[in-house]
Amino acid sequence: MRRTRDGDMLDEFLQHLRAGNAARLTCAAYRRDLAAFFAARGGEPRNPADLAAIGRDDVRAHMASMVRARMSPRSVARRLAALRRFFRHEVELGRLERDPTLGLRPPRAPRPLPKFVDQGGMLRLLDLPDLGTPRGRRQRAILELLYGTGMRLAELVGLDRDDVSPESETVRVLGKGGKERILPLTGIVRRTLDDYLGRTPVPEPGPDGRLPLFVGPSGRRLSPRSVQRLVADAIRRAAAASQASPHVLRHTFATHLLDAGADLRAVQELLGHSRLSTTQVYTHVSMERARQAYARAHPRA
């Protein structure tokens, strides 16, 4: 059995997550979720005996209390996932004989269909920036990249100039968990990015020596919040959508590809999804649109 100092089990687990390249926000969420569970039991476990005293009924009672508090099924599932990962870690270390979360399932949540912009709305959205100004060219390049590649907000703001390869017409992005993937730059997306790079001064290197692809007025890397505001304003102006965020353009990218007959596995790779089931939600979007078209147009509807 691996020994540990009293009271540092939770900290050691979080260090294990960070060593495995878990995202900072993931670690923070796990800490909150685990702290909530142990607070209800009088405090964090300080030794293996404290862990052994926790049984399946304790975890089940914790889940029931969250349901009574009207917590969403997704939040309950996330907290159970945090507990499951923590207890599995302790079993692997030999400090616990049996995982008390085994056999427990979170409440099933209806999966909402992703929001997206239709093709007409996207054409209006991409025409909004004024290409006669440096700011407009930057805005157009950002919108084209988000819609043309499906990359995440964090991936976009983390791009450096040398991540773009004009020769191979690709862009390299660093996704969740530090996973790298190469995305194609073709057609209008490539030409827009070429125009932006060709007419934008090279910024000063950051403290890390990197050259950001997108910078703000200060010359520093553009912040996620700045991109969120830009995209939200464009979506509301062009599509009058209730949900307006960079992720809507990611959903739009996937939905439009599948509507045009793209292979589901190919879309999965482009999005950087680890599981095909995550990508399959977009097939439901396409099917729902087909049902609506049928209901509007077919004489037997």
ROTI-473855 format. One record per residue (C-alpha): residue number from 1; residue in three letters; z, x, y. Coordinates in nm, 4 decimals. Layout:
N
<nr NUM&rest Ala&zz Z&xx X&yy Y>
...
***
This chain:
301
<nr 1&rest Met&zz 0.0000&xx 0.0000&yy 0.0000>
<nr 2&rest Arg&zz -0.0917&xx 0.1346&yy 0.3443>
<nr 3&rest Arg&zz 0.2120&xx 0.1718&yy 0.5678>
<nr 4&rest Thr&zz 0.2233&xx 0.0583&yy 0.9273>
<nr 5&rest Arg&zz 0.4777&xx 0.0695&yy 1.2058>
<nr 6&rest Asp&zz 0.6717&xx -0.2520&yy 1.2575>
<nr 7&rest Gly&zz 0.5005&xx -0.4878&yy 1.4966>
<nr 8&rest Asp&zz 0.1622&xx -0.3179&yy 1.5258>
<nr 9&rest Met&zz -0.0300&xx -0.5116&yy 1.2597>
<nr 10&rest Leu&zz -0.2252&xx -0.7199&yy 1.5082>
<nr 11&rest Asp&zz -0.3065&xx -0.4221&yy 1.7287>
<nr 12&rest Glu&zz -0.4211&xx -0.2242&yy 1.4263>
<nr 13&rest Phe&zz -0.6478&xx -0.5098&yy 1.3193>
<nr 14&rest Leu&zz -0.8061&xx -0.5275&yy 1.6659>
<nr 15&rest Gln&zz -0.8612&xx -0.1519&yy 1.6619>
<nr 16&rest His&zz -1.0364&xx -0.1983&yy 1.3277>
<nr 17&rest Leu&zz -1.2658&xx -0.4595&yy 1.4867>
<nr 18&rest Arg&zz -1.3480&xx -0.2331&yy 1.7791>
<nr 19&rest Ala&zz -1.4216&xx 0.0552&yy 1.5451>
<nr 20&rest Gly&zz -1.6703&xx -0.1739&yy 1.3708>
<nr 21&rest Asn&zz -1.8577&xx -0.2319&yy 1.7001>
<nr 22&rest Ala&zz -1.7198&xx -0.5830&yy 1.7530>
<nr 23&rest Ala&zz -1.7959&xx -0.7071&yy 2.1037>
<nr 24&rest Arg&zz -1.5191&xx -0.6850&yy 2.3629>
<nr 25&rest Leu&zz -1.5222&xx -1.0617&yy 2.4153>
<nr 26&rest Thr&zz -1.4982&xx -1.1172&yy 2.0390>
<nr 27&rest Cys&zz -1.1893&xx -0.8961&yy 2.0184>
<nr 28&rest Ala&zz -1.0308&xx -1.0770&yy 2.3138>
<nr 29&rest Ala&zz -1.0980&xx -1.4166&yy 2.1541>
<nr 30&rest Tyr&zz -0.9507&xx -1.3031&yy 1.8217>
<nr 31&rest Arg&zz -0.6386&xx -1.1774&yy 1.9960>
<nr 32&rest Arg&zz -0.5884&xx -1.5136&yy 2.1699>
<nr 33&rest Asp&zz -0.6515&xx -1.7120&yy 1.8522>
<nr 34&rest Leu&zz -0.4209&xx -1.5023&yy 1.6377>
<nr 35&rest Ala&zz -0.1501&xx -1.4961&yy 1.9037>
<nr 36&rest Ala&zz -0.1569&xx -1.8778&yy 1.9190>
<nr 37&rest Phe&zz -0.1045&xx -1.9034&yy 1.5422>
<nr 38&rest Phe&zz 0.1786&xx -1.6516&yy 1.5260>
<nr 39&rest Ala&zz 0.3487&xx -1.7871&yy 1.8397>
<nr 40&rest Ala&zz 0.3869&xx -2.1205&yy 1.6612>
<nr 41&rest Arg&zz 0.5622&xx -1.9321&yy 1.3802>
<nr 42&rest Gly&zz 0.8051&xx -1.7434&yy 1.6033>
<nr 43&rest Gly&zz 0.6085&xx -1.4266&yy 1.6769>
<nr 44&rest Glu&zz 0.3669&xx -1.1701&yy 1.5382>
<nr 45&rest Pro&zz 0.4233&xx -1.0368&yy 1.1843>
<nr 46&rest Arg&zz 0.6228&xx -0.7143&yy 1.1853>
<nr 47&rest Asn&zz 0.6014&xx -0.6157&yy 0.8193>
<nr 48&rest Pro&zz 0.4378&xx -0.7187&yy 0.4875>
<nr 49&rest Ala&zz 0.7254&xx -0.9550&yy 0.4142>
<nr 50&rest Asp&zz 0.6389&xx -1.1580&yy 0.7232>
<nr 51&rest Leu&zz 0.2802&xx -1.1848&yy 0.6019>
<nr 52&rest Ala&zz 0.3814&xx -1.2857&yy 0.2492>
<nr 53&rest Ala&zz 0.5846&xx -1.5754&yy 0.3929>
<nr 54&rest Ile&zz 0.2681&xx -1.7376&yy 0.5299>
<nr 55&rest Gly&zz 0.1067&xx -1.9811&yy 0.2896>
<nr 56&rest Arg&zz -0.1987&xx -2.2020&yy 0.2844>
<nr 57&rest Asp&zz 0.0066&xx -2.5014&yy 0.3995>
<nr 58&rest Asp&zz 0.1054&xx -2.3096&yy 0.7140>
<nr 59&rest Val&zz -0.2575&xx -2.2459&yy 0.8024>
<nr 60&rest Arg&zz -0.3505&xx -2.6054&yy 0.7158>
<nr 61&rest Ala&zz -0.0699&xx -2.7355&yy 0.9398>
<nr 62&rest His&zz -0.1949&xx -2.5146&yy 1.2235>
<nr 63&rest Met&zz -0.5441&xx -2.6579&yy 1.1876>
<nr 64&rest Ala&zz -0.4046&xx -3.0119&yy 1.1832>
<nr 65&rest Ser&zz -0.2126&xx -2.9454&yy 1.5064>
<nr 66&rest Met&zz -0.5352&xx -2.8329&yy 1.6737>
<nr 67&rest Val&zz -0.7134&xx -3.1484&yy 1.5596>
<nr 68&rest Arg&zz -0.4255&xx -3.3625&yy 1.6930>
<nr 69&rest Ala&zz -0.4558&xx -3.1765&yy 2.0235>
<nr 70&rest Arg&zz -0.8208&xx -3.2923&yy 2.0314>
<nr 71&rest Met&zz -0.9562&xx -2.9425&yy 2.0120>
<nr 72&rest Ser&zz -1.3280&xx -2.9349&yy 1.9416>
<nr 73&rest Pro&zz -1.4377&xx -2.8688&yy 1.5817>
<nr 74&rest Arg&zz -1.6065&xx -2.5498&yy 1.7025>
<nr 75&rest Ser&zz -1.2808&xx -2.4175&yy 1.8510>
<nr 76&rest Val&zz -1.0901&xx -2.5003&yy 1.5320>
<nr 77&rest Ala&zz -1.3566&xx -2.3226&yy 1.3272>
<nr 78&rest Arg&zz -1.3363&xx -2.0144&yy 1.5508>
<nr 79&rest Arg&zz -0.9591&xx -1.9930&yy 1.5158>
<nr 80&rest Leu&zz -0.9804&xx -2.0314&yy 1.1405>
<nr 81&rest Ala&zz -1.2432&xx -1.7547&yy 1.1331>
<nr 82&rest Ala&zz -1.0061&xx -1.5260&yy 1.3232>
<nr 83&rest Leu&zz -0.7241&xx -1.5962&yy 1.0777>
<nr 84&rest Arg&zz -0.9537&xx -1.5514&yy 0.7794>
<nr 85&rest Arg&zz -1.0747&xx -1.2150&yy 0.9013>
<nr 86&rest Phe&zz -0.7236&xx -1.0937&yy 0.9808>
<nr 87&rest Phe&zz -0.5759&xx -1.1935&yy 0.6444>
<nr 88&rest Arg&zz -0.8749&xx -1.0542&yy 0.4531>
<nr 89&rest His&zz -0.8180&xx -0.7232&yy 0.6326>
<nr 90&rest Glu&zz -0.4522&xx -0.7207&yy 0.5284>
<nr 91&rest Val&zz -0.5464&xx -0.7941&yy 0.1667>
<nr 92&rest Glu&zz -0.7945&xx -0.5057&yy 0.1718>
<nr 93&rest Leu&zz -0.5201&xx -0.2743&yy 0.2994>
<nr 94&rest Gly&zz -0.2902&xx -0.3844&yy 0.0174>
<nr 95&rest Arg&zz -0.0255&xx -0.5315&yy 0.2458>
<nr 96&rest Leu&zz -0.0900&xx -0.8853&yy 0.1253>
<nr 97&rest Glu&zz -0.1568&xx -1.0089&yy -0.2259>
<nr 98&rest Arg&zz -0.3374&xx -1.3322&yy -0.1446>
<nr 99&rest Asp&zz -0.5300&xx -1.4610&yy 0.1549>
<nr 100&rest Pro&zz -0.3703&xx -1.7932&yy 0.2645>
<nr 101&rest Thr&zz -0.6969&xx -1.9096&yy 0.4235>
<nr 102&rest Leu&zz -0.8861&xx -1.9154&yy 0.0916>
<nr 103&rest Gly&zz -1.0338&xx -2.2562&yy 0.0194>
<nr 104&rest Leu&zz -0.9733&xx -2.3934&yy 0.3685>
<nr 105&rest Arg&zz -1.2698&xx -2.5354&yy 0.5571>
<nr 106&rest Pro&zz -1.2904&xx -2.6186&yy 0.9274>
<nr 107&rest Pro&zz -1.3830&xx -2.9711&yy 1.0390>
<nr 108&rest Arg&zz -1.7576&xx -3.0206&yy 1.0462>
<nr 109&rest Ala&zz -1.9039&xx -3.0320&yy 1.3936>
<nr 110&rest Pro&zz -2.2303&xx -3.2020&yy 1.4813>
<nr 111&rest Arg&zz -2.4678&xx -2.9297&yy 1.5874>
<nr 112&rest Pro&zz -2.6166&xx -3.0081&yy 1.9294>
<nr 113&rest Leu&zz -2.9856&xx -2.9469&yy 1.9689>
<nr 114&rest Pro&zz -3.0650&xx -2.6587&yy 2.2054>
<nr 115&rest Lys&zz -3.1815&xx -2.7487&yy 2.5545>
<nr 116&rest Phe&zz -3.5210&xx -2.6168&yy 2.6571>
<nr 117&rest Val&zz -3.7860&xx -2.6492&yy 2.9271>
<nr 118&rest Asp&zz -4.1199&xx -2.8064&yy 2.8432>
<nr 119&rest Gln&zz -4.4411&xx -2.6111&yy 2.8921>
<nr 120&rest Gly&zz -4.5278&xx -2.7788&yy 3.2218>
<nr 121&rest Gly&zz -4.1835&xx -2.7017&yy 3.3579>
<nr 122&rest Met&zz -4.2141&xx -2.3377&yy 3.2492>
<nr 123&rest Leu&zz -4.5453&xx -2.2971&yy 3.4315>
<nr 124&rest Arg&zz -4.3881&xx -2.4353&yy 3.7494>
<nr 125&rest Leu&zz -4.0822&xx -2.2147&yy 3.7033>
<nr 126&rest Leu&zz -4.2819&xx -1.8937&yy 3.6616>
<nr 127&rest Asp&zz -4.4858&xx -1.9710&yy 3.9736>
<nr 128&rest Leu&zz -4.1764&xx -2.0022&yy 4.1956>
<nr 129&rest Pro&zz -4.1197&xx -1.6337&yy 4.2908>
<nr 130&rest Asp&zz -4.3031&xx -1.4968&yy 4.5964>
<nr 131&rest Leu&zz -4.4982&xx -1.1997&yy 4.4576>
<nr 132&rest Gly&zz -4.5552&xx -1.0721&yy 4.8104>
<nr 133&rest Thr&zz -4.1939&xx -0.9505&yy 4.8279>
<nr 134&rest Pro&zz -4.0021&xx -0.6945&yy 4.6194>
<nr 135&rest Arg&zz -3.7358&xx -0.9558&yy 4.5432>
<nr 136&rest Gly&zz -3.9978&xx -1.2038&yy 4.4255>
<nr 137&rest Arg&zz -4.1621&xx -0.9466&yy 4.1978>
<nr 138&rest Arg&zz -3.8234&xx -0.8656&yy 4.0461>
<nr 139&rest Gln&zz -3.7505&xx -1.2350&yy 3.9927>
<nr 140&rest Arg&zz -4.0869&xx -1.2938&yy 3.8297>
<nr 141&rest Ala&zz -4.0395&xx -0.9945&yy 3.5963>
<nr 142&rest Ile&zz -3.6954&xx -1.1233&yy 3.4931>
<nr 143&rest Leu&zz -3.8187&xx -1.4757&yy 3.4239>
<nr 144&rest Glu&zz -4.1249&xx -1.3536&yy 3.2328>
<nr 145&rest Leu&zz -3.9119&xx -1.1207&yy 3.0175>
<nr 146&rest Leu&zz -3.6550&xx -1.3869&yy 2.9312>
<nr 147&rest Tyr&zz -3.9179&xx -1.6456&yy 2.8416>
<nr 148&rest Gly&zz -4.1717&xx -1.4023&yy 2.6954>
<nr 149&rest Thr&zz -3.9365&xx -1.2152&yy 2.4620>
<nr 150&rest Gly&zz -3.6376&xx -1.4469&yy 2.4039>
<nr 151&rest Met&zz -3.3923&xx -1.1675&yy 2.4809>
<nr 152&rest Arg&zz -3.0328&xx -1.2454&yy 2.5717>
<nr 153&rest Leu&zz -2.8891&xx -1.2115&yy 2.9223>
<nr 154&rest Ala&zz -2.6759&xx -0.9098&yy 2.8242>
<nr 155&rest Glu&zz -2.9789&xx -0.7453&yy 2.6664>
<nr 156&rest Leu&zz -3.1847&xx -0.7928&yy 2.9816>
<nr 157&rest Val&zz -2.9312&xx -0.6542&yy 3.2299>
<nr 158&rest Gly&zz -2.8708&xx -0.3583&yy 2.9974>
<nr 159&rest Leu&zz -3.2349&xx -0.2513&yy 2.9995>
<nr 160&rest Asp&zz -3.3286&xx 0.0926&yy 3.1323>
<nr 161&rest Arg&zz -3.6693&xx 0.1999&yy 3.2536>
<nr 162&rest Asp&zz -3.7278&xx 0.4172&yy 2.9497>
<nr 163&rest Asp&zz -3.6678&xx 0.1174&yy 2.7214>
<nr 164&rest Val&zz -4.0099&xx -0.0091&yy 2.8283>
<nr 165&rest Ser&zz -4.3037&xx 0.1573&yy 2.6531>
<nr 166&rest Pro&zz -4.6381&xx 0.0789&yy 2.8227>
<nr 167&rest Glu&zz -4.8251&xx 0.2794&yy 2.5572>
<nr 168&rest Ser&zz -4.7013&xx 0.0739&yy 2.2620>
<nr 169&rest Glu&zz -4.6562&xx -0.2441&yy 2.4705>
<nr 170&rest Thr&zz -4.2989&xx -0.2867&yy 2.3531>
<nr 171&rest Val&zz -3.9478&xx -0.3045&yy 2.4940>
<nr 172&rest Arg&zz -3.6370&xx -0.1783&yy 2.3160>
<nr 173&rest Val&zz -3.3243&xx -0.3947&yy 2.3436>
<nr 174&rest Leu&zz -2.9691&xx -0.3383&yy 2.2269>
<nr 175&rest Gly&zz -2.8335&xx -0.6608&yy 2.0781>
<nr 176&rest Lys&zz -2.5033&xx -0.7834&yy 1.9430>
<nr 177&rest Gly&zz -2.3035&xx -0.5330&yy 1.7430>
<nr 178&rest Gly&zz -2.5136&xx -0.2487&yy 1.8822>
<nr 179&rest Lys&zz -2.8172&xx -0.3568&yy 1.6791>
<nr 180&rest Glu&zz -3.1431&xx -0.2319&yy 1.8244>
<nr 181&rest Arg&zz -3.4707&xx -0.4188&yy 1.7974>
<nr 182&rest Ile&zz -3.8203&xx -0.3690&yy 1.9338>
<nr 183&rest Leu&zz -3.9915&xx -0.6635&yy 2.1034>
<nr 184&rest Pro&zz -4.3623&xx -0.6927&yy 2.1856>
<nr 185&rest Leu&zz -4.4847&xx -0.7044&yy 2.5445>
<nr 186&rest Thr&zz -4.8202&xx -0.8746&yy 2.5559>
<nr 187&rest Gly&zz -5.0427&xx -1.0653&yy 2.7956>
<nr 188&rest Ile&zz -4.8930&xx -1.1886&yy 3.1195>
<nr 189&rest Val&zz -4.5466&xx -1.0516&yy 3.0377>
<nr 190&rest Arg&zz -4.6790&xx -0.6961&yy 3.0111>
<nr 191&rest Arg&zz -4.8947&xx -0.7254&yy 3.3231>
<nr 192&rest Thr&zz -4.6067&xx -0.8693&yy 3.5262>
<nr 193&rest Leu&zz -4.3752&xx -0.5898&yy 3.4152>
<nr 194&rest Asp&zz -4.6412&xx -0.3256&yy 3.4852>
<nr 195&rest Asp&zz -4.6843&xx -0.4646&yy 3.8376>
<nr 196&rest Tyr&zz -4.3097&xx -0.4658&yy 3.8946>
<nr 197&rest Leu&zz -4.2655&xx -0.1075&yy 3.7738>
<nr 198&rest Gly&zz -4.5695&xx 0.0190&yy 3.9628>
<nr 199&rest Arg&zz -4.4553&xx -0.1271&yy 4.2958>
<nr 200&rest Thr&zz -4.0792&xx -0.0735&yy 4.2695>
<nr 201&rest Pro&zz -3.9185&xx 0.2595&yy 4.3696>
<nr 202&rest Val&zz -3.7358&xx 0.4389&yy 4.0903>
<nr 203&rest Pro&zz -3.3611&xx 0.3816&yy 4.1479>
<nr 204&rest Glu&zz -3.0991&xx 0.6529&yy 4.1592>
<nr 205&rest Pro&zz -2.9480&xx 0.7258&yy 3.8178>
<nr 206&rest Gly&zz -2.6168&xx 0.5566&yy 3.7464>
<nr 207&rest Pro&zz -2.2938&xx 0.7477&yy 3.6693>
<nr 208&rest Asp&zz -2.4123&xx 0.7664&yy 3.3080>
<nr 209&rest Gly&zz -2.7441&xx 0.9210&yy 3.4098>
<nr 210&rest Arg&zz -2.9428&xx 0.6102&yy 3.3097>
<nr 211&rest Leu&zz -3.2145&xx 0.4457&yy 3.5212>
<nr 212&rest Pro&zz -3.1624&xx 0.0676&yy 3.5214>
<nr 213&rest Leu&zz -3.4726&xx -0.1484&yy 3.4958>
<nr 214&rest Phe&zz -3.3359&xx -0.4097&yy 3.7352>
<nr 215&rest Val&zz -3.1169&xx -0.3213&yy 4.0326>
<nr 216&rest Gly&zz -2.9654&xx -0.5217&yy 4.3171>
<nr 217&rest Pro&zz -2.9711&xx -0.4523&yy 4.6922>
<nr 218&rest Ser&zz -2.6996&xx -0.1885&yy 4.6465>
<nr 219&rest Gly&zz -2.9222&xx 0.0095&yy 4.4112>
<nr 220&rest Arg&zz -2.6871&xx -0.0520&yy 4.1199>
<nr 221&rest Arg&zz -2.7693&xx -0.2278&yy 3.7939>
<nr 222&rest Leu&zz -2.8207&xx -0.5998&yy 3.8479>
<nr 223&rest Ser&zz -2.5163&xx -0.7994&yy 3.7363>
<nr 224&rest Pro&zz -2.5285&xx -1.0779&yy 3.4758>
<nr 225&rest Arg&zz -2.3995&xx -1.3205&yy 3.7382>
<nr 226&rest Ser&zz -2.6934&xx -1.2451&yy 3.9686>
<nr 227&rest Val&zz -2.9403&xx -1.3192&yy 3.6886>
<nr 228&rest Gln&zz -2.7547&xx -1.6386&yy 3.5958>
<nr 229&rest Arg&zz -2.7834&xx -1.7652&yy 3.9539>
<nr 230&rest Leu&zz -3.1522&xx -1.6740&yy 3.9734>
<nr 231&rest Val&zz -3.2395&xx -1.8499&yy 3.6478>
<nr 232&rest Ala&zz -3.0221&xx -2.1558&yy 3.7140>
<nr 233&rest Asp&zz -3.1863&xx -2.2075&yy 4.0533>
<nr 234&rest Ala&zz -3.5372&xx -2.1706&yy 3.9073>
<nr 235&rest Ile&zz -3.4731&xx -2.4137&yy 3.6196>
<nr 236&rest Arg&zz -3.3222&xx -2.6778&yy 3.8482>
<nr 237&rest Arg&zz -3.6103&xx -2.6503&yy 4.0956>
<nr 238&rest Ala&zz -3.8879&xx -2.6517&yy 3.8356>
<nr 239&rest Ala&zz -3.7513&xx -2.8705&yy 3.5573>
<nr 240&rest Ala&zz -3.4579&xx -3.0641&yy 3.7056>
<nr 241&rest Ala&zz -3.2620&xx -2.9778&yy 3.3901>
<nr 242&rest Ser&zz -2.8918&xx -3.0571&yy 3.3582>
<nr 243&rest Gln&zz -2.8316&xx -2.7312&yy 3.1710>
<nr 244&rest Ala&zz -2.9606&xx -2.4276&yy 3.3540>
<nr 245&rest Ser&zz -2.8888&xx -2.0774&yy 3.2250>
<nr 246&rest Pro&zz -3.0721&xx -1.7724&yy 3.0871>
<nr 247&rest His&zz -2.9965&xx -1.8991&yy 2.7365>
<nr 248&rest Val&zz -3.2088&xx -2.2079&yy 2.8046>
<nr 249&rest Leu&zz -3.5094&xx -1.9757&yy 2.8419>
<nr 250&rest Arg&zz -3.4201&xx -1.8132&yy 2.5080>
<nr 251&rest His&zz -3.4153&xx -2.1601&yy 2.3500>
<nr 252&rest Thr&zz -3.7446&xx -2.2395&yy 2.5217>
<nr 253&rest Phe&zz -3.9051&xx -1.9218&yy 2.3859>
<nr 254&rest Ala&zz -3.8095&xx -2.0109&yy 2.0268>
<nr 255&rest Thr&zz -3.9006&xx -2.3788&yy 2.0569>
<nr 256&rest His&zz -4.2452&xx -2.3121&yy 2.2038>
<nr 257&rest Leu&zz -4.3214&xx -2.0525&yy 1.9342>
<nr 258&rest Leu&zz -4.2321&xx -2.2909&yy 1.6532>
<nr 259&rest Asp&zz -4.4208&xx -2.5770&yy 1.8192>
<nr 260&rest Ala&zz -4.7287&xx -2.3524&yy 1.8107>
<nr 261&rest Gly&zz -4.6841&xx -2.2818&yy 1.4373>
<nr 262&rest Ala&zz -4.5037&xx -1.9464&yy 1.4440>
<nr 263&rest Asp&zz -4.3365&xx -1.8293&yy 1.1222>
<nr 264&rest Leu&zz -3.9629&xx -1.9005&yy 1.1167>
<nr 265&rest Arg&zz -3.8782&xx -1.5548&yy 0.9806>
<nr 266&rest Ala&zz -4.0764&xx -1.3899&yy 1.2596>
<nr 267&rest Val&zz -3.8887&xx -1.5937&yy 1.5209>
<nr 268&rest Gln&zz -3.5602&xx -1.4947&yy 1.3551>
<nr 269&rest Glu&zz -3.6483&xx -1.1254&yy 1.3909>
<nr 270&rest Leu&zz -3.7559&xx -1.1653&yy 1.7530>
<nr 271&rest Leu&zz -3.4316&xx -1.3424&yy 1.8428>
<nr 272&rest Gly&zz -3.2193&xx -1.0911&yy 1.6522>
<nr 273&rest His&zz -3.0437&xx -1.3574&yy 1.4451>
<nr 274&rest Ser&zz -2.8619&xx -1.2197&yy 1.1407>
<nr 275&rest Arg&zz -2.8915&xx -1.5535&yy 0.9573>
<nr 276&rest Leu&zz -3.1970&xx -1.7723&yy 0.9154>
<nr 277&rest Ser&zz -2.9828&xx -2.0852&yy 0.9480>
<nr 278&rest Thr&zz -2.9154&xx -1.9948&yy 1.3113>
<nr 279&rest Thr&zz -3.2885&xx -1.9972&yy 1.3818>
<nr 280&rest Gln&zz -3.3524&xx -2.3152&yy 1.1840>
<nr 281&rest Val&zz -3.1900&xx -2.5290&yy 1.4542>
<nr 282&rest Tyr&zz -3.5123&xx -2.4885&yy 1.6517>
<nr 283&rest Thr&zz -3.7091&xx -2.6572&yy 1.3744>
<nr 284&rest His&zz -3.4889&xx -2.9618&yy 1.4309>
<nr 285&rest Val&zz -3.5859&xx -2.9548&yy 1.7989>
<nr 286&rest Ser&zz -3.9542&xx -2.9536&yy 1.7072>
<nr 287&rest Met&zz -3.9048&xx -3.2358&yy 1.4550>
<nr 288&rest Glu&zz -3.7157&xx -3.4454&yy 1.7093>
<nr 289&rest Arg&zz -4.0011&xx -3.4032&yy 1.9552>
<nr 290&rest Ala&zz -4.2461&xx -3.5120&yy 1.6855>
<nr 291&rest Arg&zz -4.0372&xx -3.8255&yy 1.6194>
<nr 292&rest Gln&zz -4.0339&xx -3.9108&yy 1.9901>
<nr 293&rest Ala&zz -4.4103&xx -3.8684&yy 2.0139>
<nr 294&rest Tyr&zz -4.4522&xx -4.0928&yy 1.7096>
<nr 295&rest Ala&zz -4.2266&xx -4.3585&yy 1.8592>
<nr 296&rest Arg&zz -4.4206&xx -4.3545&yy 2.1853>
<nr 297&rest Ala&zz -4.7730&xx -4.3532&yy 2.0484>
<nr 298&rest His&zz -4.8019&xx -4.4852&yy 1.6929>
<nr 299&rest Pro&zz -4.8807&xx -4.8564&yy 1.6513>
<nr 300&rest Arg&zz -4.6459&xx -4.8763&yy 1.3515>
<nr 301&rest Ala&zz -4.3527&xx -4.7177&yy 1.5315>
***
